[in-house]
């Protein structure tokens, strides 16, 4: 792929002048980041270790930050070169849209799972709290057996 990280940063992000051909680089970089985000989004379903999940979420945040930097660049390009997308660019744009939809569905599914787990944990906490309250109440009301000497 043409848009290697170092090349992309030097020529696109740090370059004040954009050329007509840089849209393809922007689209390829966006597609690459979305593929990585989708992969991480799918991996979070299988992750059971809290530390590993936290690291995975940090990686997702990093990719998301990079992705957000591309939006103003695309907007800048579209303002400067007001032209329809070429065939390759349109294919990349369609693929990006497809990846965005898949990513949205994956994140919504993960949100549902986390919500169910949160509800289950909340229910368990409520049950433990009820048991603790019951134990406190019964220890106060426990009948005292007096020692009887005969």
DSSP file (Angstrom, degrees, kcal/mol; ACC not computed):
  #  RESIDUE AA STRUCTURE BP1 BP2  ACC     N-H-->O    O-->H-N    N-H-->O    O-->H-N    TCO  KAPPA ALPHA  PHI   PSI    X-CA   Y-CA   Z-CA
    1    1 A X              0   0    0      0, 0.0     3,-0.1     0, 0.0     0, 0.0   0.000 360.0 360.0 360.0 143.9    0.0    0.0    0.0
    2    2 A X        +     0   0    0      1,-0.2     2,-2.1     2,-0.0     5,-0.1   0.849 360.0  77.8 -70.9 -36.7    1.3    3.5   -0.9
    3    3 A X        +     0   0    0      4,-0.1    -1,-0.2    22,-0.1     2,-0.1  -0.436  60.8 173.8 -85.7  71.8    0.3    5.3    2.3
    4    4 A X     >  -     0   0    0     -2,-2.1     4,-3.1    -3,-0.1     5,-0.2  -0.459  42.5-111.4 -71.0 150.8    3.0    4.2    4.7
    5    5 A X  H  > S+     0   0    0      1,-0.2     4,-2.4     2,-0.2     5,-0.2   0.897 113.7  41.7 -52.8 -52.2    2.9    6.0    8.1
    6    6 A X  H  > S+     0   0    0      2,-0.2     4,-2.3     1,-0.2    -1,-0.2   0.931 117.4  47.3 -65.4 -46.7    6.1    8.0    7.8
    7    7 A X  H  > S+     0   0    0      1,-0.2     4,-2.7     2,-0.2     5,-0.4   0.915 112.1  51.2 -59.7 -44.2    5.4    8.9    4.1
    8    8 A X  H  X>S+     0   0    0     -4,-3.1     4,-2.4     1,-0.2     5,-1.5   0.929 110.3  48.0 -61.4 -46.9    1.9    9.9    4.9
    9    9 A X  I  <>S+     0   0    0     -4,-2.4     5,-1.9    -5,-0.2     6,-0.2   0.915 115.8  44.1 -61.1 -44.1    2.9   12.2    7.8
   10   10 A X  I  <5S+     0   0    0     -4,-2.3    -2,-0.2    -5,-0.2    -1,-0.2   0.949 123.5  31.7 -68.6 -49.3    5.6   14.0    5.8
   11   11 A X  I  <5S+     0   0    0     -4,-2.7    -2,-0.2    -5,-0.2    -3,-0.2   0.829 132.5  21.4 -84.6 -32.1    3.7   14.5    2.6
   12   12 A X  I  <5S+     0   0    0     -4,-2.4    -3,-0.2    -5,-0.4    -2,-0.1   0.883 125.6  38.8-104.0 -53.6    0.1   14.9    3.6
   13   13 A X  I   <S+     0   0    0     -5,-1.5    -3,-0.2     1,-0.2    -4,-0.1   0.886 126.7  33.8 -70.4 -38.1   -0.2   15.9    7.3
   14   14 A X  S   <S+     0   0    0     -5,-1.9     2,-0.5    -6,-0.3    -1,-0.2   0.583  96.8  96.8 -94.8 -10.5    2.8   18.3    7.3
   15   15 A X        -     0   0    0     -6,-0.2    -4,-0.1     1,-0.2    -5,-0.0  -0.677  56.5-161.5 -83.6 126.4    2.5   19.6    3.7
   16   16 A X  S    S+     0   0    0     -2,-0.5     2,-0.5     1,-0.1    -1,-0.2   0.842  77.3  63.5 -75.4 -33.6    0.6   22.9    3.5
   17   17 A X  S    S-     0   0    0      0, 0.0     2,-0.4     0, 0.0    -1,-0.1  -0.814  73.6-156.6 -96.6 126.0   -0.2   22.5   -0.2
   18   18 A X        -     0   0    0     -2,-0.5     2,-0.3    58,-0.1    -6,-0.1  -0.791   6.5-146.8 -99.7 143.8   -2.4   19.5   -1.2
   19   19 A X    >   -     0   0    0     -2,-0.4     3,-1.3     1,-0.1     4,-0.3  -0.681  26.5-110.2-104.7 164.3   -2.3   18.1   -4.6
   20   20 A X  T >  S+     0   0    0      1,-0.3     3,-0.9    -2,-0.3     4,-0.2   0.837 116.1  55.5 -60.0 -35.1   -5.2   16.5   -6.5
   21   21 A X  T >> S+     0   0    0      1,-0.2     3,-0.8     2,-0.1     4,-0.7   0.589  86.4  80.9 -78.3  -9.6   -3.7   13.0   -6.2
   22   22 A X  H <> S+     0   0    0     -3,-1.3     4,-2.4     1,-0.2    -1,-0.2   0.647  72.9  76.8 -74.6 -12.6   -3.5   13.1   -2.4
   23   23 A X  H <> S+     0   0    0     -3,-0.9     4,-2.9    -4,-0.3    -1,-0.2   0.916  92.2  53.6 -60.9 -40.5   -7.2   12.3   -2.0
   24   24 A X  H <> S+     0   0    0     -3,-0.8     4,-2.6    -4,-0.2    -1,-0.2   0.908 108.2  49.8 -61.2 -40.8   -6.3    8.7   -2.8
   25   25 A X  H  X S+     0   0    0     -4,-0.7     4,-2.5     2,-0.2    -1,-0.2   0.920 111.2  49.1 -62.0 -43.8   -3.7    8.7   -0.1
   26   26 A X  H  X S+     0   0    0     -4,-2.4     4,-2.5     1,-0.2    -2,-0.2   0.924 112.9  47.0 -61.3 -44.4   -6.2   10.1    2.4
   27   27 A X  H  X S+     0   0    0     -4,-2.9     4,-2.6     2,-0.2    -2,-0.2   0.901 112.3  49.4 -66.0 -41.0   -8.8    7.5    1.4
   28   28 A X  H  X S+     0   0    0     -4,-2.6     4,-2.5    -5,-0.2    -1,-0.2   0.909 112.1  48.4 -64.7 -41.2   -6.3    4.7    1.7
   29   29 A X  H  X S+     0   0    0     -4,-2.5     4,-2.4     2,-0.2    -2,-0.2   0.917 112.5  48.7 -64.8 -42.4   -5.1    5.9    5.1
   30   30 A X  H  X S+     0   0    0     -4,-2.5     4,-2.3    -5,-0.2    -2,-0.2   0.913 111.6  49.5 -63.5 -42.3   -8.7    6.1    6.3
   31   31 A X  H  X S+     0   0    0     -4,-2.6     4,-2.2     2,-0.2    -2,-0.2   0.919 110.8  50.1 -61.9 -44.3   -9.5    2.7    5.0
   32   32 A X  H  X S+     0   0    0     -4,-2.5     4,-2.1     1,-0.2    -2,-0.2   0.921 111.7  47.6 -61.1 -45.9   -6.4    1.2    6.7
   33   33 A X  H  X S+     0   0    0     -4,-2.4     4,-2.6     1,-0.2    -1,-0.2   0.894 111.3  50.9 -63.8 -40.1   -7.3    2.8   10.0
   34   34 A X  H  X S+     0   0    0     -4,-2.3     4,-2.6     2,-0.2    -1,-0.2   0.878 108.1  52.3 -66.8 -36.7  -10.9    1.6    9.8
   35   35 A X  H  X S+     0   0    0     -4,-2.2     4,-2.2     2,-0.2    -1,-0.2   0.919 111.5  46.9 -63.0 -42.6   -9.8   -1.9    9.1
   36   36 A X  H  X S+     0   0    0     -4,-2.1     4,-2.4     2,-0.2    -2,-0.2   0.911 112.5  49.7 -65.4 -41.8   -7.6   -1.8   12.2
   37   37 A X  H  X S+     0   0    0     -4,-2.6     4,-2.5     1,-0.2    -2,-0.2   0.904 110.7  49.8 -63.0 -41.3  -10.4   -0.3   14.3
   38   38 A X  H  X S+     0   0    0     -4,-2.6     4,-2.1     2,-0.2    -1,-0.2   0.906 109.9  51.1 -64.7 -41.0  -12.8   -3.0   13.1
   39   39 A X  H  X S+     0   0    0     -4,-2.2     4,-2.2     2,-0.2    -2,-0.2   0.935 113.0  45.1 -60.9 -46.2  -10.3   -5.8   13.9
   40   40 A X  H  X S+     0   0    0     -4,-2.4     4,-1.6     1,-0.2    -2,-0.2   0.876 110.2  55.3 -65.2 -36.7   -9.8   -4.3   17.4
   41   41 A X  H  < S+     0   0    0     -4,-2.5     4,-0.4     1,-0.2    -1,-0.2   0.881 110.7  44.9 -63.4 -38.0  -13.6   -4.0   17.8
   42   42 A X  H >X S+     0   0    0     -4,-2.1     3,-1.0     1,-0.2     4,-0.6   0.863 109.8  55.5 -73.0 -36.4  -14.0   -7.7   17.0
   43   43 A X  H >X S+     0   0    0     -4,-2.2     4,-1.1     1,-0.2     3,-0.8   0.804  94.3  68.2 -66.7 -28.4  -11.1   -8.7   19.3
   44   44 A X  H 3< S+     0   0    0     -4,-1.6    -1,-0.2     1,-0.2    -2,-0.2   0.754  91.7  61.9 -66.4 -21.2  -12.8   -7.0   22.3
   45   45 A X  H <4 S+     0   0    0     -3,-1.0    -1,-0.2    -4,-0.4    -2,-0.2   0.876 109.3  40.4 -67.0 -36.7  -15.6   -9.6   22.2
   46   46 A X  H << S+     0   0    0     -3,-0.8     2,-0.4    -4,-0.6    -2,-0.2   0.616  90.8 105.1 -88.6 -13.4  -13.1  -12.4   22.9
   47   47 A X     <  +     0   0    0     -4,-1.1    -3,-0.0     1,-0.2     3,-0.0  -0.549  33.1 165.4 -77.1 123.8  -11.0  -10.5   25.4
   48   48 A X        +     0   0    0     -2,-0.4     2,-0.5     5,-0.0    -1,-0.2   0.614  50.6  90.5-109.4 -18.9  -11.6  -11.6   29.0
   49   49 A X     >  -     0   0    0      1,-0.1     4,-2.4     2,-0.0     5,-0.2  -0.691  66.7-148.7 -83.0 126.1   -8.6  -10.1   30.7
   50   50 A X  H  > S+     0   0    0     -2,-0.5     4,-2.1     1,-0.2    -1,-0.1   0.864  96.7  50.2 -63.6 -38.3   -9.4   -6.6   32.0
   51   51 A X  H  > S+     0   0    0      2,-0.2     4,-2.1     1,-0.2    -1,-0.2   0.922 112.4  46.5 -67.6 -43.8   -5.8   -5.3   31.5
   52   52 A X  H  > S+     0   0    0      1,-0.2     4,-2.4     2,-0.2    -2,-0.2   0.886 111.9  51.7 -65.5 -38.4   -5.6   -6.6   27.9
   53   53 A X  H  X S+     0   0    0     -4,-2.4     4,-2.3     2,-0.2    -1,-0.2   0.899 108.4  51.5 -64.7 -39.8   -9.1   -5.1   27.2
   54   54 A X  H  X S+     0   0    0     -4,-2.1     4,-1.9     2,-0.2    -2,-0.2   0.910 110.5  48.3 -62.5 -42.4   -7.9   -1.7   28.6
   55   55 A X  H  X S+     0   0    0     -4,-2.1     4,-2.1     2,-0.2    -2,-0.2   0.897 110.2  52.1 -64.1 -40.6   -4.8   -1.9   26.3
   56   56 A X  H  X S+     0   0    0     -4,-2.4     4,-2.2     1,-0.2    -2,-0.2   0.902 108.6  50.3 -61.8 -42.0   -7.0   -2.8   23.4
   57   57 A X  H  X S+     0   0    0     -4,-2.3     4,-2.3     2,-0.2    -1,-0.2   0.853 107.9  53.3 -66.6 -34.6   -9.3    0.2   24.1
   58   58 A X  H  X S+     0   0    0     -4,-1.9     4,-2.1     2,-0.2    -1,-0.2   0.906 108.5  50.0 -65.0 -41.0   -6.2    2.5   24.2
   59   59 A X  H  X S+     0   0    0     -4,-2.1     4,-2.4     2,-0.2     5,-0.2   0.917 109.6  51.4 -62.2 -42.6   -5.2    1.3   20.8
   60   60 A X  H  X S+     0   0    0     -4,-2.2     4,-2.6     1,-0.2    -2,-0.2   0.914 108.8  50.8 -60.9 -42.8   -8.7    2.0   19.5
   61   61 A X  H  X S+     0   0    0     -4,-2.3     4,-2.5     2,-0.2    -1,-0.2   0.897 109.1  51.8 -61.1 -40.4   -8.5    5.5   20.9
   62   62 A X  H  X S+     0   0    0     -4,-2.1     4,-2.0     2,-0.2    -2,-0.2   0.934 112.1  44.7 -62.7 -47.0   -5.1    6.0   19.2
   63   63 A X  H  X S+     0   0    0     -4,-2.4     4,-2.4     1,-0.2    -2,-0.2   0.885 112.2  53.1 -64.6 -38.3   -6.5    4.9   15.8
   64   64 A X  H  X S+     0   0    0     -4,-2.6     4,-2.2    -5,-0.2    -2,-0.2   0.900 107.1  51.7 -64.9 -40.3   -9.6    7.0   16.3
   65   65 A X  H  X S+     0   0    0     -4,-2.5     4,-1.2     2,-0.2    -1,-0.2   0.916 110.6  48.5 -61.3 -43.1   -7.5   10.1   17.0
   66   66 A X  H  X S+     0   0    0     -4,-2.0     4,-0.7     1,-0.2     3,-0.3   0.898 110.0  52.7 -62.1 -40.2   -5.6    9.5   13.8
   67   67 A X  H >X S+     0   0    0     -4,-2.4     3,-0.9     1,-0.2     4,-0.8   0.884 105.0  54.4 -63.6 -39.5   -8.8    9.0   11.9
   68   68 A X  H 3X S+     0   0    0     -4,-2.2     4,-0.7     1,-0.2     3,-0.4   0.802 100.2  60.7 -66.8 -28.2  -10.2   12.3   13.2
   69   69 A X  H 3X S+     0   0    0     -4,-1.2     4,-0.7    -3,-0.3    -1,-0.2   0.753  99.5  58.2 -68.5 -23.0   -7.1   14.1   11.9
   70   70 A X  H <X S+     0   0    0     -3,-0.9     4,-2.6    -4,-0.7     5,-0.2   0.797  90.0  70.9 -78.5 -28.3   -8.0   13.0    8.4
   71   71 A X  H  X S+     0   0    0     -4,-0.8     4,-2.5    -3,-0.4     5,-0.2   0.926  99.2  45.1 -58.2 -49.4  -11.5   14.6    8.3
   72   72 A X  H  X S+     0   0    0     -4,-0.7     4,-2.5     1,-0.2    -1,-0.2   0.861 112.6  53.7 -64.0 -30.9  -10.3   18.2    8.1
   73   73 A X  H  X S+     0   0    0     -4,-0.7     4,-2.4     2,-0.2    -2,-0.2   0.911 109.5  46.8 -67.9 -41.2   -7.8   17.1    5.4
   74   74 A X  H  X S+     0   0    0     -4,-2.6     4,-2.7     2,-0.2    -2,-0.2   0.915 112.9  49.8 -64.8 -41.5  -10.5   15.6    3.3
   75   75 A X  H  X S+     0   0    0     -4,-2.5     4,-2.0    -5,-0.2    -2,-0.2   0.920 110.9  49.6 -62.3 -43.3  -12.6   18.6    3.8
   76   76 A X  H  X S+     0   0    0     -4,-2.5     4,-2.0     1,-0.2    -1,-0.2   0.910 111.5  49.3 -60.6 -43.4   -9.7   20.9    2.8
   77   77 A X  H  X S+     0   0    0     -4,-2.4     4,-3.2     1,-0.2    -2,-0.2   0.934 110.1  50.1 -63.1 -45.6   -9.1   18.7   -0.3
   78   78 A X  H  < S+     0   0    0     -4,-2.7    -1,-0.2     1,-0.2    -2,-0.2   0.830 110.6  50.4 -65.4 -31.7  -12.8   18.8   -1.3
   79   79 A X  H  < S+     0   0    0     -4,-2.0     3,-0.4    -5,-0.2    -1,-0.2   0.893 116.5  40.9 -70.2 -39.0  -12.9   22.6   -1.0
   80   80 A X  H  < S+     0   0    0     -4,-2.0     2,-0.7     1,-0.3    -2,-0.2   0.915 125.1  33.6 -76.1 -43.5   -9.8   23.0   -3.1
   81   81 A X  S  < S-     0   0    0     -4,-3.2     2,-2.0    -5,-0.2    -1,-0.3  -0.765  70.5-173.4-117.0  83.7  -10.6   20.4   -5.8
   82   82 A X        +     0   0    0     -2,-0.7     2,-0.3    -3,-0.4    -4,-0.1  -0.562  40.2 121.9 -80.3  83.9  -14.3   20.4   -6.2
   83   83 A X        -     0   0    0     -2,-2.0     3,-0.1    -5,-0.1    -2,-0.1  -0.964  66.6 -94.7-141.2 156.5  -14.6   17.4   -8.6
   84   84 A X        -     0   0    0     -2,-0.3     2,-0.1     1,-0.1     6,-0.0  -0.324  53.0 -92.4 -68.1 157.9  -16.3   14.1   -8.5
   85   85 A X        -     0   0    0      1,-0.1    -1,-0.1     4,-0.1     2,-0.0  -0.412  38.5-121.3 -70.6 144.3  -14.4   11.1   -7.3
   86   86 A X     >  -     0   0    0     -2,-0.1     4,-3.0    -3,-0.1     5,-0.2  -0.217  35.3 -93.9 -74.1 175.2  -12.5    8.9   -9.8
   87   87 A X  H  > S+     0   0    0      2,-0.2     4,-2.1     1,-0.2     5,-0.1   0.926 126.4  42.2 -60.8 -48.3  -13.2    5.2  -10.1
   88   88 A X  H  > S+     0   0    0      2,-0.2     4,-2.4     1,-0.2    -1,-0.2   0.908 115.9  50.2 -65.4 -41.1  -10.5    4.1   -7.7
   89   89 A X  H  > S+     0   0    0      1,-0.2     4,-2.7     2,-0.2    -2,-0.2   0.897 110.3  49.9 -64.1 -40.2  -11.4    6.9   -5.3
   90   90 A X  H  X S+     0   0    0     -4,-3.0     4,-2.7     2,-0.2    -1,-0.2   0.898 109.4  51.5 -65.5 -39.7  -15.1    6.0   -5.4
   91   91 A X  H  X S+     0   0    0     -4,-2.1     4,-2.3    -5,-0.2    -2,-0.2   0.926 112.3  46.2 -62.1 -44.4  -14.3    2.3   -4.8
   92   92 A X  H  X S+     0   0    0     -4,-2.4     4,-2.5     2,-0.2    -2,-0.2   0.910 112.2  51.0 -63.0 -42.7  -12.2    3.3   -1.7
   93   93 A X  H  X S+     0   0    0     -4,-2.7     4,-2.2     2,-0.2    -2,-0.2   0.904 110.8  48.3 -63.5 -41.3  -15.0    5.7   -0.5
   94   94 A X  H  X S+     0   0    0     -4,-2.7     4,-2.2     2,-0.2    -1,-0.2   0.908 111.8  49.9 -63.6 -41.8  -17.6    2.9   -0.9
   95   95 A X  H  X S+     0   0    0     -4,-2.3     4,-2.5     2,-0.2    -2,-0.2   0.889 109.4  51.9 -64.0 -39.5  -15.3    0.5    1.0
   96   96 A X  H  X S+     0   0    0     -4,-2.5     4,-2.5     2,-0.2    -2,-0.2   0.914 109.0  50.2 -62.3 -43.4  -14.8    3.1    3.8
   97   97 A X  H  X S+     0   0    0     -4,-2.2     4,-2.1     2,-0.2    -2,-0.2   0.908 110.9  49.2 -62.0 -41.7  -18.6    3.5    4.1
   98   98 A X  H  X S+     0   0    0     -4,-2.2     4,-2.3     2,-0.2    -2,-0.2   0.912 111.3  49.1 -63.0 -43.6  -18.9   -0.3    4.3
   99   99 A X  H  X S+     0   0    0     -4,-2.5     4,-2.7     1,-0.2    -2,-0.2   0.891 109.1  53.1 -63.7 -39.8  -16.2   -0.5    7.0
  100  100 A X  H  X S+     0   0    0     -4,-2.5     4,-2.4     2,-0.2    -1,-0.2   0.907 109.4  48.6 -61.9 -41.6  -17.9    2.4    9.0
  101  101 A X  H  X S+     0   0    0     -4,-2.1     4,-2.3     2,-0.2    -2,-0.2   0.919 112.8  47.3 -64.8 -43.5  -21.2    0.5    9.0
  102  102 A X  H  X S+     0   0    0     -4,-2.3     4,-2.5     2,-0.2    -2,-0.2   0.905 112.3  50.2 -63.6 -41.4  -19.5   -2.7   10.1
  103  103 A X  H  X S+     0   0    0     -4,-2.7     4,-2.6     2,-0.2     5,-0.2   0.906 109.5  51.1 -63.6 -42.2  -17.6   -0.8   12.8
  104  104 A X  H  X S+     0   0    0     -4,-2.4     4,-2.3     2,-0.2    -2,-0.2   0.929 111.8  46.8 -61.2 -45.9  -20.9    0.8   14.0
  105  105 A X  H  X S+     0   0    0     -4,-2.3     4,-2.4     2,-0.2    -2,-0.2   0.907 112.4  50.3 -62.8 -42.1  -22.6   -2.6   14.3
  106  106 A X  H  X S+     0   0    0     -4,-2.5     4,-2.3     1,-0.2    -2,-0.2   0.923 112.1  46.5 -62.9 -44.9  -19.7   -4.1   16.1
  107  107 A X  H  X S+     0   0    0     -4,-2.6     4,-2.3     2,-0.2    -1,-0.2   0.877 111.9  51.2 -67.3 -37.2  -19.5   -1.3   18.6
  108  108 A X  H  X S+     0   0    0     -4,-2.3     4,-2.0    -5,-0.2    -1,-0.2   0.907 110.6  49.0 -65.7 -40.7  -23.3   -1.4   19.2
  109  109 A X  H  X S+     0   0    0     -4,-2.4     4,-2.1     2,-0.2    -2,-0.2   0.911 111.7  48.7 -63.9 -41.9  -23.2   -5.2   19.8
  110  110 A X  H  X S+     0   0    0     -4,-2.3     4,-2.8     1,-0.2     5,-0.2   0.895 108.7  53.9 -64.8 -38.8  -20.3   -4.8   22.2
  111  111 A X  H  X S+     0   0    0     -4,-2.3     4,-2.4     1,-0.2    -1,-0.2   0.892 107.9  50.6 -61.7 -39.6  -22.2   -2.0   24.0
  112  112 A X  H  X S+     0   0    0     -4,-2.0     4,-2.6     2,-0.2    -2,-0.2   0.924 111.0  48.2 -63.5 -44.3  -25.2   -4.4   24.4
  113  113 A X  H  X S+     0   0    0     -4,-2.1     4,-2.6     2,-0.2    -2,-0.2   0.932 112.7  47.6 -62.7 -45.8  -22.9   -7.1   25.8
  114  114 A X  H  X S+     0   0    0     -4,-2.8     4,-2.6     1,-0.2    -1,-0.2   0.892 111.4  52.4 -62.7 -38.7  -21.3   -4.7   28.3
  115  115 A X  H  X S+     0   0    0     -4,-2.4     4,-2.5    -5,-0.2    -2,-0.2   0.912 110.1  47.3 -62.8 -43.3  -24.8   -3.4   29.2
  116  116 A X  H  X S+     0   0    0     -4,-2.6     4,-2.5     2,-0.2    -2,-0.2   0.918 113.1  48.4 -64.7 -42.6  -26.0   -6.9   29.9
  117  117 A X  H  X S+     0   0    0     -4,-2.6     4,-2.6     2,-0.2    -2,-0.2   0.897 111.0  51.2 -64.0 -39.1  -22.9   -7.7   32.0
  118  118 A X  H  X S+     0   0    0     -4,-2.6     4,-2.7     2,-0.2    -2,-0.2   0.920 110.8  48.3 -63.6 -43.4  -23.4   -4.4   33.9
  119  119 A X  H  X S+     0   0    0     -4,-2.5     4,-2.3     2,-0.2    -2,-0.2   0.904 111.5  50.1 -63.4 -40.4  -27.0   -5.3   34.6
  120  120 A X  H  X S+     0   0    0     -4,-2.5     4,-2.3     2,-0.2    -2,-0.2   0.913 112.3  47.0 -64.5 -42.1  -26.0   -8.8   35.8
  121  121 A X  H  X S+     0   0    0     -4,-2.6     4,-2.6     2,-0.2    -2,-0.2   0.908 111.1  51.7 -65.9 -41.2  -23.3   -7.3   38.1
  122  122 A X  H  X S+     0   0    0     -4,-2.7     4,-2.2     1,-0.2    -2,-0.2   0.895 110.1  49.5 -61.6 -39.6  -25.8   -4.8   39.4
  123  123 A X  H  X S+     0   0    0     -4,-2.3     4,-2.4     2,-0.2    -2,-0.2   0.912 111.0  49.3 -65.2 -42.9  -28.2   -7.6   40.2
  124  124 A X  H  X S+     0   0    0     -4,-2.3     4,-2.6     2,-0.2     5,-0.2   0.906 110.7  50.4 -62.9 -41.3  -25.5   -9.6   41.9
  125  125 A X  H  X S+     0   0    0     -4,-2.6     4,-2.6     1,-0.2    -1,-0.2   0.913 110.4  49.7 -62.9 -42.1  -24.5   -6.5   44.0
  126  126 A X  H  X S+     0   0    0     -4,-2.2     4,-2.4     2,-0.2    -2,-0.2   0.906 111.4  49.0 -63.2 -41.4  -28.2   -6.0   45.0
  127  127 A X  H  X S+     0   0    0     -4,-2.4     4,-2.5     2,-0.2    -2,-0.2   0.915 112.3  47.6 -65.3 -42.5  -28.5   -9.7   46.0
  128  128 A X  H  X S+     0   0    0     -4,-2.6     4,-2.6     2,-0.2    -2,-0.2   0.911 111.4  51.4 -64.1 -41.4  -25.3   -9.5   48.1
  129  129 A X  H  X S+     0   0    0     -4,-2.6     4,-2.4    -5,-0.2    -2,-0.2   0.910 110.2  49.1 -61.5 -42.2  -26.5   -6.3   49.7
  130  130 A X  H  X S+     0   0    0     -4,-2.4     4,-2.6     2,-0.2    -2,-0.2   0.908 111.1  49.8 -63.4 -42.0  -29.9   -7.9   50.5
  131  131 A X  H  X S+     0   0    0     -4,-2.5     4,-2.6     2,-0.2    -2,-0.2   0.905 111.1  49.1 -64.3 -40.5  -28.1  -10.9   52.0
  132  132 A X  H  X S+     0   0    0     -4,-2.6     4,-2.3     2,-0.2    -2,-0.2   0.912 112.0  48.5 -64.4 -41.3  -25.9   -8.7   54.1
  133  133 A X  H  X S+     0   0    0     -4,-2.4     4,-2.5     2,-0.2    -2,-0.2   0.909 111.3  50.3 -64.9 -41.1  -28.9   -6.7   55.3
  134  134 A X  H  X S+     0   0    0     -4,-2.6     4,-2.8     1,-0.2     5,-0.2   0.915 110.4  49.9 -62.5 -43.4  -30.7  -10.0   56.1
  135  135 A X  H  X S+     0   0    0     -4,-2.6     4,-2.0     1,-0.2    -2,-0.2   0.905 111.1  49.2 -63.6 -40.4  -27.7  -11.2   58.1
  136  136 A X  H  X S+     0   0    0     -4,-2.3     4,-1.2     1,-0.2    -1,-0.2   0.924 113.6  46.6 -63.4 -43.3  -27.5   -8.0   60.0
  137  137 A X  H  X S+     0   0    0     -4,-2.5     4,-1.5     1,-0.2    -2,-0.2   0.903 113.2  47.7 -66.9 -41.1  -31.2   -8.1   60.8
  138  138 A X  H  X S+     0   0    0     -4,-2.8     4,-0.7     1,-0.2    -1,-0.2   0.821 106.9  56.1 -73.9 -29.1  -31.1  -11.8   61.9
  139  139 A X  H  < S+     0   0    0     -4,-2.0    -1,-0.2    -5,-0.2    -2,-0.2   0.829 108.8  48.5 -71.6 -28.4  -28.1  -11.4   64.2
  140  140 A X  H  < S+     0   0    0     -4,-1.2    -1,-0.2     1,-0.2    -2,-0.2   0.858 116.6  41.6 -74.1 -34.9  -29.9   -8.7   66.1
  141  141 A X  H  < S+     0   0    0     -4,-1.5    -2,-0.2    -5,-0.1    -1,-0.2   0.417  82.2 126.3 -95.5   2.4  -33.0  -10.7   66.5
  142  142 A X     <  -     0   0    0     -4,-0.7     2,-0.1    -3,-0.2    -3,-0.0  -0.379  68.2-111.6 -62.0 131.7  -31.4  -14.0   67.3
  143  143 A X        -     0   0    0     -2,-0.1     2,-0.5     1,-0.1    -1,-0.1  -0.422  27.3-127.0 -67.5 138.5  -32.8  -15.4   70.5
  144  144 A X        -     0   0    0     -2,-0.1     2,-0.6    -3,-0.1    -1,-0.1  -0.737  15.4-147.5 -86.9 128.3  -30.3  -15.4   73.3
  145  145 A X        -     0   0    0     -2,-0.5     2,-0.3     3,-0.0    -1,-0.0  -0.866  15.5-142.8 -98.5 121.2  -29.9  -18.8   75.0
  146  146 A X        -     0   0    0     -2,-0.6     2,-0.6     1,-0.1     0, 0.0  -0.582  18.0-113.6 -84.9 144.9  -29.1  -18.4   78.6
  147  147 A X        -     0   0    0     -2,-0.3     2,-0.5     2,-0.0    -1,-0.1  -0.651  35.1-161.3 -74.7 122.9  -26.7  -20.7   80.3
  148  148 A X        -     0   0    0     -2,-0.6     2,-0.5     2,-0.0    -3,-0.0  -0.908   3.8-155.0-109.3 132.2  -28.7  -22.7   82.8
  149  149 A X              0   0    0     -2,-0.5    -2,-0.0     1,-0.1     0, 0.0  -0.886 360.0 360.0-105.2 135.8  -27.0  -24.5   85.6
  150  150 A X              0   0    0     -2,-0.5    -1,-0.1     0, 0.0    -2,-0.0   0.391 360.0 360.0-117.2 360.0  -28.7  -27.4   87.1
